[in-house]
């Protein structure tokens, strides 16, 4: 943590509370360890390890401890697909079979629409959750060739776009499309086009060496009547790699989070269009509860009037979660090495106790200074639809409707772009945000007479 954050009492108090709570949770649940980090904009402002990466050898968990992140891998697969889309090598509405001719899984009905790449990224393809092998039971993951040979023996569970239906098979197919479209193995593509530009030097796409000195030991659940946790078998996801195989650290995953909170460019090199980042993060499938859904790769959740995006991961011995709040420009990473690690509980507490004081502690911008010439625009304007009041508030030129019970709920900010010309900003999409407002001036007395909004006019009221 930089000095700026360390010196803030509220931030320090939130972190002390979190640390005390984590220590208690670990003690009562006999949890081995975890590592966590908080990102604000481009910066990993805080990161810390708790407990042990290896209990037997008493190796502490740190932000540079490596954890297997399982399904968080799917976000990297989604980025790869969208990079290739931006390059014109595929389209999201391409049928999967147009890129993978061997994909011949029969549908549940004769007239079911074709499964597309978009369906894979949003988990709306209706595919079985898994390929036709018991790998989550026996740990023997199929190769891509085995998936290719067996996929025609499976049947799509429901037609596409019937419902959200999570599928590891679906993202594995997306990874195969990446390799086909890029003429490069999936692992090599992600390494070269995502990890290397982001500086994620401690991240592994291919299966990490189980004896890697920085890899946290993966432990099972705490079972009734047993004090010791079982060390879980290590697995190689093989053909399921694009859905579940990556391993990384809090420090590296924070770089990935910062990328998604930015504009899509890294070090002067554009990894994704800014519009593509927004496309990934907005809802493409809304669940019936209207509180959750899916973007392109991202899970999306609405909690306490805030929208969060992210993904969790679960593979034997590890539970992980990355969650971002794009509107605030914040993200939280929690990586645990236990099957009952419950990273969501720690993510929630960091967003509750630590993120708010961090946001409040950000260096404040210099207060806006109003242009003295703006005073000529202040006054009341009217047309057949209602009144508009122009006034200066806190250094900004604002427009509002004074007849409303709470006029501040529908304000327009005027951002100067030229003489008498302003760009309108508003959270309310009905109020013509990002369009121009032009104040017209009488050539004789220089007095503002009306505002032109597009092709309509609002006249200034007499006496104002």
URPE-V144683 format. One record per residue. N is the residue number from 1. RES is the residue in three letters. NEAR is the number of other C-alpha atoms within 8 Angstrom. Layout:
BEGIN
n->{N/N}
res->{RES/RES}
near->{NEAR/NEAR}
END
This chain:
BEGIN
n->{1/2/3/4/5/6/7/8/9/10/11/12/13/14/15/16/17/18/19/20/21/22/23/24/25/26/27/28/29/30/31/32/33/34/35/36/37/38/39/40/41/42/43/44/45/46/47/48/49/50/51/52/53/54/55/56/57/58/59/60/61/62/63/64/65/66/67/68/69/70/71/72/73/74/75/76/77/78/79/80/81/82/83/84/85/86/87/88/89/90/91/92/93/94/95/96/97/98/99/100/101/102/103/104/105/106/107/108/109/110/111/112/113/114/115/116/117/118/119/120/121/122/123/124/125/126/127/128/129/130/131/132/133/134/135/136/137/138/139/140/141/142/143/144/145/146/147/148/149/150/151/152/153/154/155/156/157/158/159/160/161/162/163/164/165/166/167/168/169/170/171/172/173/174/175/176/177/178/179/180/181/182/183/184/185/186/187/188/189/190/191/192/193/194/195/196/197/198/199/200/201/202/203/204/205/206/207/208/209/210/211/212/213/214/215/216/217/218/219/220/221/222/223/224/225/226/227/228/229/230/231/232/233/234/235/236/237/238/239/240/241/242/243/244/245/246/247/248/249/250/251/252/253/254/255/256/257/258/259/260/261/262/263/264/265/266/267/268/269/270/271/272/273/274/275/276/277/278/279/280/281/282/283/284/285/286/287/288/289/290/291/292/293/294/295/296/297/298/299/300/301/302/303/304/305/306/307/308/309/310/311/312/313/314/315/316/317/318/319/320/321/322/323/324/325/326/327/328/329/330/331/332/333/334/335/336/337/338/339/340/341/342/343/344/345/346/347/348/349/350/351/352/353/354/355/356/357/358/359/360/361/362/363/364/365/366/367/368/369/370/371/372/373/374/375/376/377/378/379/380/381/382/383/384/385/386/387/388/389/390/391/392/393/394/395/396/397/398/399/400/401/402/403/404/405/406/407/408/409/410/411/412/413/414/415/416/417/418/419/420/421/422/423/424/425/426/427/428/429/430/431/432/433/434/435/436/437/438/439/440/441/442/443/444/445/446/447/448/449/450/451/452/453/454/455/456/457/458/459/460/461/462/463/464}
res->{UNK/UNK/UNK/UNK/UNK/UNK/UNK/UNK/UNK/UNK/UNK/UNK/UNK/UNK/UNK/UNK/UNK/UNK/UNK/UNK/UNK/UNK/UNK/UNK/UNK/UNK/UNK/UNK/UNK/UNK/UNK/UNK/UNK/UNK/UNK/UNK/UNK/UNK/UNK/UNK/UNK/UNK/UNK/UNK/UNK/UNK/UNK/UNK/UNK/UNK/UNK/UNK/UNK/UNK/UNK/UNK/UNK/UNK/UNK/UNK/UNK/UNK/UNK/UNK/UNK/UNK/UNK/UNK/UNK/UNK/UNK/UNK/UNK/UNK/UNK/UNK/UNK/UNK/UNK/UNK/UNK/UNK/UNK/UNK/UNK/UNK/UNK/UNK/UNK/UNK/UNK/UNK/UNK/UNK/UNK/UNK/UNK/UNK/UNK/UNK/UNK/UNK/UNK/UNK/UNK/UNK/UNK/UNK/UNK/UNK/UNK/UNK/UNK/UNK/UNK/UNK/UNK/UNK/UNK/UNK/UNK/UNK/UNK/UNK/UNK/UNK/UNK/UNK/UNK/UNK/UNK/UNK/UNK/UNK/UNK/UNK/UNK/UNK/UNK/UNK/UNK/UNK/UNK/UNK/UNK/UNK/UNK/UNK/UNK/UNK/UNK/UNK/UNK/UNK/UNK/UNK/UNK/UNK/UNK/UNK/UNK/UNK/UNK/UNK/UNK/UNK/UNK/UNK/UNK/UNK/UNK/UNK/UNK/UNK/UNK/UNK/UNK/UNK/UNK/UNK/UNK/UNK/UNK/UNK/UNK/UNK/UNK/UNK/UNK/UNK/UNK/UNK/UNK/UNK/UNK/UNK/UNK/UNK/UNK/UNK/UNK/UNK/UNK/UNK/UNK/UNK/UNK/UNK/UNK/UNK/UNK/UNK/UNK/UNK/UNK/UNK/UNK/UNK/UNK/UNK/UNK/UNK/UNK/UNK/UNK/UNK/UNK/UNK/UNK/UNK/UNK/UNK/UNK/UNK/UNK/UNK/UNK/UNK/UNK/UNK/UNK/UNK/UNK/UNK/UNK/UNK/UNK/UNK/UNK/UNK/UNK/UNK/UNK/UNK/UNK/UNK/UNK/UNK/UNK/UNK/UNK/UNK/UNK/UNK/UNK/UNK/UNK/UNK/UNK/UNK/UNK/UNK/UNK/UNK/UNK/UNK/UNK/UNK/UNK/UNK/UNK/UNK/UNK/UNK/UNK/UNK/UNK/UNK/UNK/UNK/UNK/UNK/UNK/UNK/UNK/UNK/UNK/UNK/UNK/UNK/UNK/UNK/UNK/UNK/UNK/UNK/UNK/UNK/UNK/UNK/UNK/UNK/UNK/UNK/UNK/UNK/UNK/UNK/UNK/UNK/UNK/UNK/UNK/UNK/UNK/UNK/UNK/UNK/UNK/UNK/UNK/UNK/UNK/UNK/UNK/UNK/UNK/UNK/UNK/UNK/UNK/UNK/UNK/UNK/UNK/UNK/UNK/UNK/UNK/UNK/UNK/UNK/UNK/UNK/UNK/UNK/UNK/UNK/UNK/UNK/UNK/UNK/UNK/UNK/UNK/UNK/UNK/UNK/UNK/UNK/UNK/UNK/UNK/UNK/UNK/UNK/UNK/UNK/UNK/UNK/UNK/UNK/UNK/UNK/UNK/UNK/UNK/UNK/UNK/UNK/UNK/UNK/UNK/UNK/UNK/UNK/UNK/UNK/UNK/UNK/UNK/UNK/UNK/UNK/UNK/UNK/UNK/UNK/UNK/UNK/UNK/UNK/UNK/UNK/UNK/UNK/UNK/UNK/UNK/UNK/UNK/UNK/UNK/UNK/UNK/UNK/UNK/UNK/UNK/UNK/UNK/UNK/UNK/UNK/UNK/UNK/UNK/UNK/UNK/UNK/UNK/UNK/UNK/UNK/UNK/UNK/UNK/UNK/UNK/UNK/UNK/UNK/UNK/UNK/UNK/UNK/UNK/UNK/UNK/UNK/UNK/UNK/UNK/UNK}
near->{8/6/6/6/12/10/7/9/7/7/13/11/8/11/10/8/9/12/8/8/8/10/9/8/10/12/8/6/7/8/10/13/14/15/16/13/16/15/15/13/9/10/7/13/11/8/13/9/12/12/11/12/17/12/8/5/5/8/9/10/15/10/13/8/14/12/13/10/20/15/13/16/13/12/11/10/16/12/9/13/11/10/10/13/11/9/7/7/9/9/8/8/7/9/10/12/9/7/9/10/7/6/10/8/10/8/11/10/6/5/4/9/6/7/10/12/13/9/12/14/14/14/13/16/15/15/13/11/10/8/10/8/7/9/9/7/5/6/9/9/14/13/9/9/8/8/12/10/7/10/12/11/6/10/11/12/9/10/13/13/9/8/8/11/10/7/11/12/13/13/14/13/9/15/12/10/12/15/12/10/10/9/6/9/7/11/8/8/14/13/10/9/10/12/12/10/10/10/8/11/7/8/11/9/12/8/10/8/5/6/5/7/4/7/11/11/9/12/15/13/9/11/7/4/4/7/6/5/10/7/9/9/7/6/8/8/11/10/12/15/12/14/16/16/18/15/14/14/14/17/11/13/11/14/13/9/12/14/13/9/11/9/9/12/12/10/5/5/6/8/10/12/11/8/6/9/12/8/9/10/11/10/9/9/10/10/10/4/5/7/9/11/13/15/16/13/12/12/11/15/10/10/8/4/5/7/11/12/13/11/12/12/13/12/11/12/15/18/18/16/16/13/12/12/12/10/6/5/10/14/14/14/15/16/16/14/17/15/15/8/11/10/12/8/7/10/13/8/10/12/10/8/12/13/11/9/11/11/8/6/9/6/4/4/4/4/6/7/6/9/6/5/5/10/8/7/9/11/10/11/13/12/9/4/5/7/11/11/12/13/10/12/7/6/9/11/13/12/12/12/12/9/6/6/5/5/11/6/5/10/11/12/11/13/9/9/7/6/5/8/11/12/13/14/10/12/6/7/7/5/7/8/13/7/9/10/13/10/12/10/9/9/6/4/5/7/8/11/10/12/12/12/11/7/5/6/9/11/10/13/9/4/3/7}
END
